Amino acid sequence: MKNKAKKSKEEKINIPRLILRIVIVAIILGLMVFAIKIAPNYARDEFADVTNLVINNNNITRNVKSNIIIEDNTIYLSTADMQNFFDEYLLIDEANSRVITTSNTKTVVLPFEGTTINVSGAQKSIGHSLLNRDGTIYIPITDLTDIYNIEVNYSAESNIVTIDSLNRKFVQALSSKNMSVKYLPTVFSKTVDKVERGDTLVLVQDRENGGNVVEDDWIRVRTKNGEIGYVKLDSITDENTVREDLTINTRIDGKVSLVWDYYSQYVSAPVRDGEIEGINVVSPSFYEITASGDIDANIGRNGQNYVEWAHTNGYKVWPMVSNSELGDLDAMSEILSTFENRAYLIDNIIDELIDAGVDGVNIDFENMYQSDKDNYSRFLIELAPRLREAGLTLSVDVTAPDGSETWSLCFDRNIIGKVADYIIFMGYDQNGVSSTEAGTVAGADWVELNIKKFLGQEGVSADKLILAMPFYTRLWQESNGTLTSSVVNMRSVTIPDGVEKAWDENTKQYYIEYERNGTTYKMWIEDEESLKAKMDLINQYELAGGAFWSKDRESNTIWSIVAEELGAKTDNE
């Protein structure tokens, strides 16, 4: 009986111990949850000891390559950071002691020493020169706000530099009470800043989905100190859109359907009347460059009438600027070799385009040294902002990748695809005048292979790539071991009596072969079916559109097919 009473007493004693153990375990689990879920929100800011950089409401301090310098109320960013955040193609020209940079609408030259800069050909003074700290060049970004169209501010309290693009939507609101701004949208998160009633907050915008960044009942904001965090949605008032997105639209709405209207420099511009079904851009051959970098313009009264005709029908006019009359690789190399030479040509191009009242330009430079590839890219990099400032579209013609040095390897298609509004793949000549064997000018299989190269190895965006197709083919003649060919326009293709055409599934063309007087003739025919097969590739790969070389070589029935396949819209529709 005594033992039984003792056991009962021990059980009574153990119950509180059990509860205690449960409480301890719960505390441990709670601490684990805190460590995993909540504690990181209170982690020490690893960039607390350096000047933070916030661009368009994103703290990108982690990506800053060199410390930001602030002297005499001027903020300096290194050239490496300028390249990273503002100008991917910023060039440090050590030989001439200068930096060449481009913005959306400006081309700028900054000397290593001095405060006189060149902005798109005009001289301008800024408040501060570049800095050189231990071999690193720094640019006074606060002196270039109008160049990059940005607003720059610095909060000494938080040691944060904020930079806002004036091209982006900007929304503000007022704080309706005194409150804490949280790192994450939860009351358990750390406080990044405190605001008082009536303080102005910037509302962070969702660039993908549009509108403010809202999570449950929290909204993401930026404080006057540049800190970014969350406040309760019901704690802000008087929302105000200071500015909307500002874009300079130099691209076509929908598919591009361009036809080149070629005429030589020795005749007048063609006289056009009525509409060309299915197209929305015409590219007349108005301009040739000379060895001096001047423009040989062949417009005249007929050319002015041509532009008026095009605009009346709702077509954009992107005249072609060609180097075909130059015929000299060394002269082309000299034109591209220096910033001054490139700028001279660019000034001339801009002046001509504005005088002509056109809508863009088609740059058709071919036959260049492979060693001039980077300088040609620089020409386009420096040309693009000048055109954009004038509201003009830049399209650039290139050949298929992986070809010869002077006809293919002279193009950096990746850079051209980024810089230009459109990059036009001249989907011909698969087999040209210099070919050693007979073959098609533009087989669908070859065209598709090269489209894949553009989108793959060359890194060109599909929505910038235009496929150019030929309105011609070649008639090949083989006799006594000698191969010759002649161009046959699409509208002039004839099949001799008794010759049967056979469909080639690979090239998506009809093929004919026949013999006359000891000579073998071969032709891969370009017609409505072969062109349709190539336009099917435009739609399959969701390319920007199609182009056609050249007007008056086509058959009369092709334009209705172009209209149906591309569905291009004019300004009149």
Rosetta blueprint (number, residue, H / E / L):
1 M L
2 K H
3 N H
4 K H
5 A H
6 K H
7 K H
8 S H
9 K H
10 E H
11 E H
12 K H
13 I H
14 N H
15 I H
16 P H
17 R H
18 L H
19 I H
20 L H
21 R H
22 I H
23 V H
24 I H
25 V H
26 A H
27 I H
28 I H
29 L H
30 G H
31 L H
32 M H
33 V H
34 F H
35 A H
36 I H
37 K H
38 I H
39 A H
40 P H
41 N H
42 Y H
43 A L
44 R L
45 D L
46 E L
47 F L
48 A L
49 D L
50 V L
51 T L
52 N E
53 L E
54 V E
55 I E
56 N L
57 N L
58 N E
59 N E
60 I L
61 T H
62 R H
63 N H
64 V L
65 K L
66 S L
67 N L
68 I L
69 I E
70 I E
71 E E
72 D L
73 N L
74 T E
75 I E
76 Y E
77 L E
78 S E
79 T H
80 A H
81 D H
82 M H
83 Q H
84 N H
85 F H
86 F L
87 D L
88 E L
89 Y L
90 L L
91 L E
92 I E
93 D E
94 E H
95 A H
96 N H
97 S L
98 R E
99 V E
100 I E
101 T E
102 T E
103 S L
104 N L
105 T L
106 K L
107 T E
108 V E
109 V E
110 L E
111 P E
112 F L
113 E L
114 G L
115 T L
116 T E
117 I E
118 N E
119 V E
120 S L
121 G L
122 A E
123 Q E
124 K E
125 S E
126 I L
127 G L
128 H L
129 S L
130 L L
131 L E
132 N E
133 R E
134 D L
135 G L
136 T E
137 I E
138 Y E
139 I E
140 P E
141 I H
142 T H
143 D H
144 L L
145 T H
146 D H
147 I H
148 Y H
149 N L
150 I E
151 E E
152 V E
153 N E
154 Y E
155 S E
156 A L
157 E L
158 S L
159 N L
160 I E
161 V E
162 T E
163 I E
164 D E
165 S E
166 L L
167 N L
168 R L
169 K L
170 F E
171 V E
172 Q E
173 A E
174 L E
175 S E
176 S L
177 K L
178 N L
179 M E
180 S E
181 V E
182 K E
183 Y L
184 L L
185 P L
186 T L
187 V L
188 F L
189 S L
190 K L
191 T E
192 V E
193 D E
194 K E
195 V E
196 E L
197 R L
198 G L
199 D L
200 T E
201 L E
202 V E
203 L E
204 V L
205 Q E
206 D L
207 R L
208 E L
209 N L
210 G L
211 G L
212 N E
213 V L
214 V E
215 E E
216 D L
217 D L
218 W E
219 I E
220 R E
221 V E
222 R E
223 T L
224 K L
225 N L
226 G L
227 E L
228 I E
229 G E
230 Y E
231 V E
232 K E
233 L H
234 D H
235 S H
236 I E
237 T E
238 D E
239 E E
240 N E
241 T E
242 V E
243 R E
244 E L
245 D L
246 L L
247 T L
248 I L
249 N L
250 T L
251 R L
252 I L
253 D L
254 G L
255 K L
256 V E
257 S E
258 L E
259 V E
260 W E
261 D E
262 Y L
263 Y L
264 S L
265 Q L
266 Y L
267 V L
268 S L
269 A L
270 P L
271 V L
272 R L
273 D L
274 G L
275 E L
276 I L
277 E L
278 G L
279 I L
280 N L
281 V E
282 V E
283 S E
284 P E
285 S L
286 F L
287 Y E
288 E E
289 I E
290 T L
291 A L
292 S L
293 G L
294 D L
295 I E
296 D E
297 A E
298 N L
299 I L
300 G H
301 R H
302 N H
303 G H
304 Q H
305 N H
306 Y H
307 V H
308 E H
309 W H
310 A H
311 H H
312 T H
313 N L
314 G L
315 Y L
316 K E
317 V E
318 W L
319 P L
320 M E
321 V E
322 S E
323 N L
324 S L
325 E L
326 L L
327 G L
328 D L
329 L H
330 D H
331 A H
332 M H
333 S H
334 E H
335 I H
336 L H
337 S L
338 T L
339 F H
340 E H
341 N H
342 R H
343 A H
344 Y H
345 L H
346 I H
347 D H
348 N H
349 I H
350 I H
351 D H
352 E H
353 L H
354 I H
355 D H
356 A H
357 G L
358 V L
359 D L
360 G E
361 V E
362 N E
363 I E
364 D E
365 F L
366 E L
367 N L
368 M L
369 Y L
370 Q H
371 S H
372 D H
373 K H
374 D H
375 N H
376 Y H
377 S H
378 R H
379 F H
380 L H
381 I H
382 E H
383 L H
384 A H
385 P H
386 R H
387 L H
388 R H
389 E H
390 A L
391 G L
392 L L
393 T E
394 L E
395 S E
396 V E
397 D E
398 V E
399 T L
400 A L
401 P L
402 D L
403 G L
404 S L
405 E L
406 T L
407 W L
408 S L
409 L L
410 C L
411 F L
412 D L
413 R H
414 N H
415 I H
416 I H
417 G H
418 K H
419 V H
420 A L
421 D L
422 Y E
423 I E
424 I E
425 F E
426 M E
427 G L
428 Y L
429 D L
430 Q L
431 N L
432 G L
433 V L
434 S L
435 S L
436 T L
437 E L
438 A L
439 G L
440 T L
441 V L
442 A L
443 G L
444 A H
445 D H
446 W H
447 V H
448 E H
449 L H
450 N H
451 I H
452 K H
453 K H
454 F H
455 L H
456 G L
457 Q L
458 E L
459 G L
460 V L
461 S L
462 A H
463 D H
464 K H
465 L E
466 I E
467 L E
468 A E
469 M E
470 P E
471 F L
472 Y E
473 T E
474 R E
475 L E
476 W E
477 Q E
478 E E
479 S E
480 N L
481 G L
482 T E
483 L E
484 T E
485 S E
486 S E
487 V E
488 V E
489 N E
490 M H
491 R H
492 S H
493 V L
494 T L
495 I L
496 P L
497 D L
498 G L
499 V L
500 E L
501 K L
502 A E
503 W E
504 D E
505 E L
506 N L
507 T L
508 K L
509 Q E
510 Y E
511 Y E
512 I E
513 E E
514 Y E
515 E E
516 R E
517 N L
518 G L
519 T E
520 T E
521 Y E
522 K E
523 M E
524 W E
525 I E
526 E L
527 D L
528 E H
529 E H
530 S H
531 L H
532 K H
533 A H
534 K H
535 M H
536 D H
537 L H
538 I H
539 N H
540 Q H
541 Y L
542 E L
543 L L
544 A L
545 G E
546 G E
547 A E
548 F E
549 W E
550 S L
551 K L
552 D L
553 R L
554 E L
555 S L
556 N L
557 T L
558 I H
559 W H
560 S H
561 I H
562 V H
563 A H
564 E H
565 E H
566 L H
567 G L
568 A L
569 K L
570 T L
571 D L
572 N L
573 E L
